[in-house]
Amino acid sequence: MSKPTLLILAAGMASRYGSLKQIDGFGPHGETIIDYSIYDAINAGFGKVVFIIREEFVDKMREVFDAKLAGKIEVDYAFQDFDLKKFGIDREIERSKPWGTAHAVLSAYDKVKEPFCVINADDFYGTDAFQKMAKFLTTEVSDSHMALMGFKVGNTMSDYGYVSRGVCDVNADGNMAAVTERTNIYYKETESGKTIVYEENGVETELNPETRVSMNFWGFTPRIFDVALEMFAPFVEANADNPKSEFFIPSVPDHMVKNKMADFKVIPTSSKWFGVTYKEDKPIVQESISALVASGAYPEKLF
């Protein structure tokens, strides 16, 4: 089986962070969070990395990544934009942002022909997640059996505001029964202490800290492109007048599970996620990476 590919979602504008966090430095020598993900992916056996970005960022991304990754892993770029015609949709819809993470994945449909993993650019997942996903993608994956890394929601929170997570229902076989994107999860102070809640339509619902969530760390085959493409046109038609609507990745696996097209193994990890949603998260991420370097988990200089 060919080596799997790593697909990195890096087209976001980082509105809550305030700058282009995809290339912000966090490691001892200015390493980006992406650098650590790619380092872990190379060691786990991935053969290619594809960055999904806005085309206007390509020169800067090449400047940051191409030279240091040369000879270590194949590198390619895909562009997420507003052109719907390339997906067979003969419409022009004015929006300030593209159509979300599943739309971003679709933007790489002509770049990936092998099993692949999708991750966020601004999330630090850790070695364990990449090793487990690489093993799955080289030994288990098929068009009817794919996967996601299941993090405990209590290990994925920010102290500085709300986060978005795909909340998973896991069945007795360890597979995803359903996944629901919750875009407003946060800590709430109560009389009994700090709890985790999500808000939807003004209603708060408590989440158990052990609840498994997707951090957009998915293991797919190219079959996912076909299904997402079938779903995208109806989604656009239904949301043409909603400029804030987003076609999220979890909606595609959820659709496939409910229609018995595939199952999705929830690969458990106890790793504590950290990432940068807010500017205030940066020193915490820097301290966490410094601790990992000091423990020998990563070299001081990655590349």
C-alpha positions in Angstrom: 0.0 0.0 0.0 1.3 3.5 -0.8 2.3 5.9 1.9 -0.6 8.0 3.2 -0.9 11.7 2.6 -1.3 14.5 5.2 -3.9 17.1 4.2 -3.5 20.3 6.3 -6.4 22.8 6.5 -4.6 26.2 6.5 -6.9 28.5 4.6 -8.6 30.1 7.6 -8.2 33.8 8.2 -7.7 33.5 12.0 -10.2 36.2 12.8 -10.2 35.3 16.5 -6.4 35.1 16.7 -5.7 38.4 14.9 -2.9 37.4 12.5 -1.8 34.5 10.2 -1.3 31.9 12.9 -0.4 29.2 10.3 3.1 30.6 10.1 3.5 32.1 13.6 6.4 30.7 15.6 5.9 28.7 18.8 9.0 26.4 19.0 12.5 27.3 20.3 13.7 28.2 16.8 10.4 29.7 15.6 8.9 26.4 14.6 5.2 26.6 13.6 2.6 24.2 15.0 2.5 22.8 11.4 6.2 22.0 11.6 5.5 19.7 14.6 2.6 18.0 12.8 4.7 17.4 9.7 7.7 16.1 11.8 5.3 13.6 13.5 3.8 12.6 10.2 7.2 12.0 8.6 8.2 9.8 11.5 4.9 7.9 11.3 5.4 7.1 7.6 3.4 9.7 5.7 4.8 10.3 2.2 3.2 13.6 1.1 1.8 16.8 2.6 -0.8 19.0 0.9 -1.5 22.4 2.3 -5.0 23.8 1.6 -4.6 27.5 1.6 -5.9 30.7 0.1 -4.0 31.4 -3.1 -2.8 34.7 -1.9 -0.8 33.0 0.8 1.1 30.6 -1.4 4.3 32.6 -1.8 4.6 33.1 2.0 3.8 29.4 2.7 6.4 28.3 0.1 8.9 30.6 1.7 8.3 29.1 5.1 8.0 25.4 4.3 9.4 24.4 0.9 13.1 24.6 1.5 13.2 23.0 5.0 10.9 20.1 3.8 12.8 19.4 0.6 14.0 15.8 0.5 12.0 14.9 3.6 8.4 14.7 2.3 6.7 15.6 -1.0 4.9 19.0 -0.7 1.9 20.3 -2.7 -0.7 23.1 -2.4 -4.4 23.3 -3.1 -6.4 26.5 -3.1 -9.8 27.1 -1.4 -11.6 29.9 -3.1 -15.1 31.1 -4.1 -15.3 29.4 -7.5 -18.2 27.0 -7.4 -18.0 26.0 -11.1 -15.2 23.6 -10.5 -17.6 21.6 -8.4 -20.3 21.6 -11.1 -22.3 24.4 -9.5 -23.2 27.1 -12.0 -23.7 30.0 -9.5 -21.8 32.9 -8.2 -22.6 33.6 -4.5 -21.0 36.6 -2.8 -19.5 35.7 0.6 -16.8 37.0 2.9 -15.5 33.5 3.7 -15.4 30.2 1.8 -17.8 27.4 2.5 -16.1 25.6 5.5 -13.8 22.6 6.2 -15.5 20.0 4.0 -15.4 22.6 1.1 -11.6 22.9 1.9 -11.1 19.2 1.6 -13.0 19.1 -1.7 -10.5 21.7 -2.9 -7.8 19.0 -2.9 -9.7 16.4 -4.8 -7.3 16.4 -7.7 -4.2 16.3 -5.4 -4.8 13.1 -3.4 -5.2 9.6 -4.9 -4.3 7.5 -1.8 -5.6 7.1 1.8 -5.1 10.4 3.6 -5.4 12.2 7.0 -6.9 15.6 7.4 -5.8 17.9 10.2 -6.1 21.6 11.2 -3.0 23.8 10.8 -3.4 25.4 14.3 -3.9 22.3 16.4 -1.0 20.4 18.1 -2.1 16.7 18.2 1.1 14.9 19.4 3.1 11.9 18.2 0.6 9.2 19.5 -2.2 10.5 17.2 0.0 10.4 14.0 1.4 6.9 14.8 -2.1 5.5 15.4 -3.6 7.1 12.3 -0.6 6.1 10.0 -1.1 2.5 11.2 -4.8 2.6 10.5 -4.3 4.1 7.0 -1.8 1.4 6.0 -3.4 -1.7 7.6 -7.2 -1.2 8.0 -8.7 1.6 5.9 -11.1 0.9 3.0 -13.8 2.8 1.2 -16.3 1.4 3.8 -14.1 1.6 6.9 -12.5 5.0 7.7 -11.6 6.7 11.0 -11.2 9.7 13.2 -9.0 10.4 16.3 -11.3 10.6 19.4 -10.0 13.2 21.9 -11.6 13.7 25.3 -13.4 17.1 25.1 -11.9 17.9 28.5 -8.5 17.7 27.0 -9.3 20.1 24.1 -10.6 23.3 25.8 -9.3 26.9 25.7 -9.4 29.0 28.8 -10.0 32.1 26.7 -13.3 31.6 24.9 -15.4 29.2 22.9 -14.2 26.4 20.6 -15.8 24.3 17.9 -15.7 20.5 18.2 -17.4 17.5 16.4 -19.1 15.8 19.3 -19.2 12.0 18.8 -21.6 9.3 19.7 -19.6 6.1 19.9 -21.3 2.7 19.6 -20.3 -0.6 21.3 -18.0 -1.5 18.4 -16.0 1.6 18.9 -17.3 3.2 15.8 -18.9 6.6 15.3 -22.7 6.4 15.6 -23.1 10.1 14.9 -21.0 13.3 15.0 -22.4 16.7 15.5 -20.5 19.9 15.0 -20.9 22.1 18.0 -19.5 25.6 17.3 -19.9 27.2 20.7 -18.3 25.0 23.5 -16.9 26.7 26.5 -16.3 26.6 30.3 -19.0 27.8 32.6 -18.5 28.6 36.2 -21.2 27.0 38.5 -21.7 26.6 42.2 -20.2 23.1 42.0 -17.2 24.2 39.9 -16.2 24.7 36.3 -18.3 22.7 33.8 -18.2 22.3 30.0 -21.2 23.3 28.0 -22.2 24.0 24.5 -24.8 26.6 23.4 -27.2 26.2 20.6 -30.2 28.4 19.9 -29.7 30.1 23.3 -29.9 26.8 25.2 -26.9 25.5 27.2 -26.2 21.8 27.4 -23.6 20.3 29.7 -20.9 18.0 28.2 -19.1 15.2 30.1 -15.4 15.9 30.0 -14.8 12.3 28.8 -17.0 12.8 25.7 -15.1 11.9 22.6 -14.8 14.8 20.1 -13.3 15.2 16.7 -10.5 17.7 16.4 -10.7 17.5 12.6 -8.2 14.6 12.6 -9.7 12.2 10.1 -8.6 9.2 8.2 -10.2 8.9 4.7 -9.9 7.3 1.3 -10.5 9.4 -1.8 -14.1 8.0 -1.7 -14.8 10.9 0.7 -14.4 13.4 -2.2 -17.2 11.7 -4.2 -19.6 11.8 -1.3 -18.8 15.3 -0.3 -19.2 16.5 -3.9 -22.7 14.9 -4.0 -23.6 16.7 -0.8 -22.1 20.1 -1.6 -24.4 21.3 -4.4 -27.6 20.7 -2.3 -25.9 22.4 0.6 -25.1 25.5 -1.5 -28.6 25.7 -2.9 -30.1 25.4 0.6 -27.8 28.0 2.1 -27.2 30.5 -0.8 -28.8 33.3 1.2 -26.9 32.5 4.5 -23.5 34.0 4.3 -22.4 32.4 7.6 -23.3 28.8 6.6 -20.5 26.3 6.5 -20.1 22.8 5.0 -18.3 21.1 7.9 -16.3 17.9 7.5 -18.3 15.9 10.2 -21.4 16.3 8.1 -20.0 14.0 5.5 -19.0 11.0 7.7 -22.3 11.5 9.6 -24.2 11.2 6.3 -22.2 8.1 5.3 -22.9 6.4 8.7 -26.6 7.2 8.7 -26.9 5.9 5.1 -24.8 2.7 5.8 -22.2 3.7 3.3 -19.2 3.3 5.7 -18.3 3.1 9.3 -15.8 5.3 11.1 -13.6 3.9 13.8 -13.1 6.2 16.7 -9.4 5.8 17.6 -9.1 6.8 21.2 -6.2 8.9 22.5 -5.7 10.4 25.9 -3.3 13.0 24.5 -4.0 16.5 25.7 -4.6 18.7 22.7 -3.4 22.3 22.6 -3.9 24.9 20.0 -4.2 28.6 19.2 -7.7 29.9 18.8 -7.0 33.2 20.7 -3.9 35.3 21.0 -3.9 34.6 24.7 -3.3 30.9 23.9 0.1 31.5 22.4 2.2 31.6 25.6 0.5 28.4 26.8 1.4 26.6 23.6 4.9 27.9 23.7 5.3 26.6 27.3 3.8 23.2 26.4 6.2 22.8 23.4 9.1 23.8 25.5 8.2 21.2 28.1 8.0 18.5 25.3 11.4 19.6 24.0 12.9 19.5 27.5 11.5 16.0 28.0 13.1 14.7 24.8 9.8 14.2 23.0 11.1 16.5 20.2 14.5 17.8 19.2 15.2 21.4 19.9 15.5 22.1 16.2 13.1 20.0 14.1 14.5 20.6 10.5 
